[in-house]
């Protein structure tokens, strides 16, 4: 989900046009496969250089196809460190204490 300071950008016509043209370009290039794993279809247009309040107004970063990737949800979540390899949310440590699985940082 977009951060509060980025919501206006992600609902702008400029972003919608850029996103649409980038997806069309990726579909022509390889059928729209994820640019990271090349196994799943792309799902999210991801900014390689992360958007910040300081650079979101710079079209060379926010609207530049060179700074975009079309990635599947799984790869996008891994990139942002919110993916957990295990479907289990908890495990028992060596002392028998229950512990949560932390997100995997890549």
C-alpha angles and dihedrals in degrees: 000000000000118000114248093254091053100047095092091051095050091050094047124112090234092059093043091053093044092047093048094048092047093051090048089051091051092048090053092046100051110344093274099295121167107273092220108045099016088210106090130046116263116263107168133040102226128198108230092202100048118242116245133179087259097054106028091095092053107095090198086069107024100039103025115115088212089066095049135087129187105222140169119250093253093055092043091053091048090051090055094044097244099113122104117199092209124066086212115091096201140034137184115252125216090277093054093252119140113245132182119242106247120224112266114247115211 
